[in-house]
Amino acid sequence: LPPRDAEVDVSQHVLLAGEAIAALGAGPIVVVAHSAGAIVAPQLLAHLGSAAAHVVFVAGLIAPEGARPADIVHPERVAAMAERRVGLLADRRGSVFVHSAALAPPGLAAITDPSIVQGIDSLNLMYQVVTWSGVGGHVGRTYIRCGRDEIQTPDMQA
């Protein structure tokens, strides 16, 4: 999927993930969506159509039809987070989240603070409207809340 330092909307994520899944040529498909990846899942499921069998949300950030995850997860912080978007994106270009700076791949700066990663994810996905349109009733759903997730606390997860 696109790097965190690029402004990418959900439809671009869906096209890239859909191409990768199509290249596998197999089905039925179980989509596993972690954290902000859960925001992409409904449109990806619609894109996959009848090939999609199930979705597993792991520490997922999601919203109901027509809502933005930022409005659900942090309604009191929406305006403040929106103000930070431009500067945070520029400041963290070329960075990756790792537990130790020694783990950063060559050419990428290490981000070791989970709260910074949460802000970066909000740049790309948290402010986009979620749509469940086109997700078939045949698609099963499982929600897993991770009690030790360092980025998304359990009360923020789907």
Phi and psi in degrees as a GROMACS rama.xvg file:
@    title "Ramachandran Plot"
@    xaxis  label "Phi"
@    yaxis  label "Psi"
@TYPE xy
-60.3757  152.543  PRO-2
-68.0591  159.797  PRO-3
-67.8625  -15.5768  ARG-4
-92.9089  11.4335  ASP-5
-115.066  138.868  ALA-6
-79.2563  114.219  GLU-7
-133.558  135.76  VAL-8
-93.4745  171.765  ASP-9
-58.8192  -39.5646  VAL-10
-62.6065  -33.6181  SER-11
-68.6504  -40.3688  GLN-12
-60.8129  -43.9728  HIS-13
-61.4719  -44.914  VAL-14
-62.0641  -44.9352  LEU-15
-65.7192  -45.9928  LEU-16
-66.7053  -40.2135  ALA-17
-60.7878  -40.5403  GLY-18
-63.2483  -43.5943  GLU-19
-64.0084  -40.9584  ALA-20
-68.1239  -42.1437  ILE-21
-61.1758  -35.2077  ALA-22
-64.412  -24.3509  ALA-23
-72.9964  -28.8446  LEU-24
64.4621  24.598  GLY-25
-123.443  165.855  ALA-26
-168.288  169.212  GLY-27
-65.9534  160.833  PRO-28
-111.411  133.714  ILE-29
-109.193  119.987  VAL-30
-93.7551  127.524  VAL-31
-110.708  118.974  VAL-32
-119.595  117.894  ALA-33
-104.735  138.424  HIS-34
54.5384  -127.908  SER-35
-68.0531  -14.7159  ALA-36
-61.3373  -22.6621  GLY-37
-65.3769  -24.1701  ALA-38
-68.0483  -30.2091  ILE-39
-79.8991  -29.0212  VAL-40
-53.2849  -48.3004  ALA-41
-58.1738  -43.3341  PRO-42
-70.9268  -32.8599  GLN-43
-65.7968  -42.1997  LEU-44
-60.3161  -43.0785  LEU-45
-62.785  -40.5198  ALA-46
-62.8154  -39.1273  HIS-47
-75.4583  -22.5056  LEU-48
61.6504  -134.325  GLY-49
-68.117  -14.4796  SER-50
-72.5532  -22.5315  ALA-51
-78.2331  124.726  ALA-52
-106.954  -33.4459  ALA-53
-158.659  154.405  HIS-54
-130.224  137.425  VAL-55
-117.282  117.954  VAL-56
-95.2006  116.966  PHE-57
-108.968  112.526  VAL-58
50.5636  41.8703  ALA-59
-79.2251  142.63  GLY-60
-104.634  118.888  LEU-61
-147.757  165.081  ILE-62
-140.149  160.537  ALA-63
-73.3326  170.842  PRO-64
-48.4538  128.099  GLU-65
81.4871  -1.3948  GLY-66
-104.938  161.504  ALA-67
-102.256  137.252  ARG-68
-54.8889  -36.9012  PRO-69
-58.9464  -34.7678  ALA-70
-71.6392  -24.7313  ASP-71
-89.6896  -46.6941  ILE-72
-73.375  -48.0828  VAL-73
-134.903  65.609  HIS-74
-59.1655  -30.8923  PRO-75
-76.1967  -12.6322  GLU-76
-113.812  5.35183  ARG-77
-56.9774  -50.0507  VAL-78
-64.5672  -43.6243  ALA-79
-64.9104  -40.7735  ALA-80
-66.3846  -38.3688  MET-81
-62.5107  -37.1142  ALA-82
-65.4817  -30.8162  GLU-83
-80.9246  -12.2847  ARG-84
-54.3662  -53.8293  ARG-85
-63.796  -49.7458  VAL-86
-66.0056  -40.3561  GLY-87
-65.1197  -41.1023  LEU-88
-61.0748  -46.2362  LEU-89
-66.1329  -42.4197  ALA-90
-65.7401  -31.0112  ASP-91
-106.554  11.0989  ARG-92
-56.9591  133.669  ARG-93
77.5397  27.4881  GLY-94
-116.481  160.843  SER-95
-141.99  144.971  VAL-96
-82.9124  125.006  PHE-97
-143.615  159.301  VAL-98
-77.5964  -20.6667  HIS-99
-143.778  139.747  SER-100
-57.1772  -28.4756  ALA-101
-65.7022  -18.6403  ALA-102
-89.5739  -6.04118  LEU-103
-67.9965  131.893  ALA-104
-62.6268  153.85  PRO-105
-54.4163  136.742  PRO-106
88.5324  -6.55743  GLY-107
-116.836  139.422  LEU-108
-82.0322  145.431  ALA-109
-84.2537  135.294  ALA-110
-113.992  117.364  ILE-111
-108.544  -3.74458  THR-112
-96.2746  112.529  ASP-113
-57.8875  -30.8642  PRO-114
-66.6917  -28.7661  SER-115
-69.4428  -40.6337  ILE-116
-63.2878  -40.599  VAL-117
-57.8347  -41.3728  GLN-118
-65.7271  -39.5316  GLY-119
-66.408  -43.4393  ILE-120
-59.0169  -36.0651  ASP-121
-64.7787  -27.7805  SER-122
-61.3415  -43.2472  LEU-123
-88.19  -34.839  ASN-124
-127.554  -33.8712  LEU-125
-62.1298  -22.6526  MET-126
-99.582  11.1051  TYR-127
-99.4543  144.178  GLN-128
-73.3733  133.052  VAL-129
-88.5326  137.234  VAL-130
-129.58  133.303  THR-131
-100.729  5.40962  TRP-132
-59.5171  130.41  SER-133
92.0406  -5.68895  GLY-134
-82.0601  117.022  VAL-135
-68.0119  150.129  GLY-136
-65.1255  -14.1936  GLY-137
-77.6694  -12.0917  HIS-138
-81.5047  116.015  VAL-139
-75.7616  156.778  GLY-140
-132.86  134.903  ARG-141
-129.112  135.371  THR-142
-116.904  126.652  TYR-143
-119.092  121.09  ILE-144
-97.6463  127.177  ARG-145
-98.0876  113.839  CYS-146
-68.0916  -19.8735  GLY-147
-115.191  18.1224  ARG-148
-63.9743  125.866  ASP-149
-80.2017  -14.5905  GLU-150
-105.314  -48.2017  ILE-151
-112.416  111.892  GLN-152
-67.0299  155.831  THR-153
-54.3071  -34.11  PRO-154
-70.6786  -14.5495  ASP-155
-91.1502  -15.4943  MET-156
-85.0261  149.878  GLN-157
